[in-house]
Amino acid sequence: MKALYAYRKDFFHIYTGVLDNKETLDHTIQVIIDVIQDYLKTPQSVFLNTAIYKNFKQIEDSENSYNEAFWSIVANFPPCHNKAEEYLVFVLEILKNEKSDIWENDASQLGQQAAYHLALADKRFIQYYAQLLEVWDMAHEVDQAEEIDEIIDKYEWCPEIEELIFIRSTCRGAIGQHGREQFEQLSDLIVKHSEPLEENAFFRRLVSAYFRGYSKETIAKMDFNPRLIEAALNTIKVE
């Protein structure tokens, strides 16, 4: 059974077959892309509400984004990862070009569940989660801080995690409500994996961006890992 969809009562209802093979999963992802394109023509609300049904039975929690259960299935089925990557690239382009924010529901922004589950499944997708932080409405973030913590806990340290931390901590759109608080919480981990700090290219780039515009006196009083503050003062130009 190929996936198809209908719009009823403020919901896009997607009907598909058994989600256990590449053909059906890839096709369902394409239908989700089609749904978004349809929604963008005549958006009914800020929420893109979608429910997914397999064999006409609603997937568990399918009203929580469209849906967490579906993207968990996709994340755990590597043959579909290329199609999932195509979806994330599509979402990034949409959010970069749209003048208004798009939410899947009142807790998840467009692409959030897909990027989160895929990043936990394969670190190649961390870059998409990081890039989406810059185009989501982070002034109203909900679960992003917890999701970032989970992704970091999964991999601890790698170039992809470095870039995630950099974007979250320094890019204006990604800092959101809790980015600075999260940077403080991550300061021990950053120091642990970046010594010798004064010679580490990632660390120098990070603190140069993070502390831009602060005086030495202000930086010295910040409640971060003392070694991070010491190295920051040693390596960046401050007034």
N, C-alpha and C positions, 0 to 999 in steps of 0.2 A: 504493500500500500504506500503510495507516494503522499507526502505531506501536502495539505491544502489548508486554507484559512478562511474565516468569515468574521465580520465585525458585527457584534451585537452587544447592546447595553454597556457601552463604553469599554468593551473588551475585544481584543483580537483573539479569536479562538483558533488554535492551530491543531489540526488533526493529522496524526501520523501512524505508522505501523510500529512494530516491535523495534525498540531502539537498541539493537544488539549487532548491527552490521554497518560497515562504512557507507554503503549506498544510502541507507535510510537516514543515518545521522548527517551525512553531508547534505543531503537534500533538505532535511529539516533546518539546518543552519542557513541554507540558501533561502528558504521560505521566511525565516526570521529577518534576513536582509530585505526581502521583498516587503514584509510587513512594515519595517521601519520606513522604507521608501514610500509606501502607501500612506503611512501616518504623517510624513512630512508634507504631503500634498495638501492635506486639510487637517492639521492637528486639532484634536478635540479638547485636549487639556495638556497640562504640563506632564502628566503621567502617561507613559506608553504601557498600558495594562495588557498583559498577554497571558493566556492560559494554554498549556500544552497538554494534549491528550494522546495517549498511545492506545491503539485499538479502542478508541472512544471512551477510555477510562482516564480521568484526570490524573496526571502525575502528582505525587505527593508534594505539598507546598507549592503547587504551580502558580498560585497567586502571589508568591514571594519572588519578585522579578519574573522573567519568563523563561526559565525559572531556575532557581538554585539547583534543583534536582537534575534538570536537563544538562546544565553545564558541568555538573559533577560527573555525569555519565560520559560526556565528551572528553573531559580532562583525563579520565581513566581509560580512554580508548585512543592510543597514539595514532592509529591510521587516519583519524579525523583531525589531527592537529594542524595540518596544512590548511584545511578549510576553516578551522577555527581562527587561524592566524589571518586569513583573508577577511573574516568577520571583524576582527579587532582593528585591522587597518581601515576598513570601511567606517567603523564607529569613530575612530580618530579623525578621519576626514570630515565626517558629518559634524562632530562637535567643534572642530576648528572653524567651520564655515557657518554654523547656525548662530543666529543672534541671541537665541534664548536657550536655556538649559533644558535638557531632556532627562527625565527620571523614569526608571522602569516602574517604580512605585514610590511610596513615601519614605523608603529606607535605602533604596539602591538606585544609583545613577546609571545611565546608559552604558552598558559594557562592563559594569562593575563585577557582577557575579561571574561572567565569563573570564575576565582578566584575573580575578582572584583565584578561582579554581585551577585555571591553566597554569598560573605562576607557581602554584603549589605542586603541580604535576611535573613541570619541566621549566628549568630556570631560563630557557630561551624566551619565555613569556613575561619575565619580570620587567623587561624593557617596556612592554606595552602597558603594564600596570603603572609604571613610573610616568610614562608619557601621558596617560589618561589623568593622572593627578593634576596636570597642568591645565586641563580643559574641563574637568568636572567643576561643579559649584562647591568648592571646598570651604566657602564661608558657611555652608550648612552641612558639613561632613557628618556622617553617622557612624559607620563602622570602619572607616579607612585606617585609623590608628591601630586598631586591633588586627586588621588584616595585614598591615605592614609588619607588625610584630610577629605574626605567624609566618610570614614569608621569610623574614630574617632568621627566625628560630629554625626553619627548615634547612636553610643553606649556611647560616652563620656568616660566612665571608667568601666573597668572590667578586669579580669586577661588576657583575650585574647588581649585587647588593650595594656596592659602593655608589653606583649611579642612582639607585633608588634612594639611598640616604641623601645624596647630594641634591636631587630634585626636590625631595620632600622638605629638606631643611633650608634651601636657599632660593628656590624659584617662587616668585610672588604668588602665582596662582595655586601652587601646591602646598604652601605652608598651612593655609587654612586655619581652622580653629585650634588645632593641637600640635602643629608642626614644631614649634619652638619647645614646647613641653617634651615632645618626643625626642628632639635632639638632645636635650638635657639627659633624658633617660638612656640614650644610646651612647653617651660620651665615654663610658667605661669600655664598651665594646669597640668603639672607634680607636681608642688608645691601645687597647690590647692587640689589635690587628694592624696597626699602622706605624709601630715603632721601627726605626728611629723617626719620630714625627717630623723633625725639621728637614729630613731628607726625603720624605714620602710625598710623591707628586699629588696623590689623591688628597692627602691631609692638607697640604698647602693650598690646593684649589678650594677645598671645602671651607677652611677657616677664613680664607681671603674673601670669599663670597658672603659667608655668614656674618662676619664681624665688620663688614664694610660700613663705614660711617660712625663707628663707635670709637670713643677715646680709650687710651690705655687704662685710665682710672676706672672707666665703666666696665671694661673687659675684666680687669683684675677682680672686680667685686662679684662677677657672675658665679652662680652656684653650679659649676660644671666640675668634672674631674680636674683636680689641680694640675695634673701633668698636661692636660689638653690646654688649659689656660696659659701655662708656662710656655709651651711650644708655640701657641698662637702668637703670644707677645714677642717671641723670638724670631718669627718667620714672616709676619705680615707688617705692612706699613700702616701705622696708625698715627693719628694726630697727637 
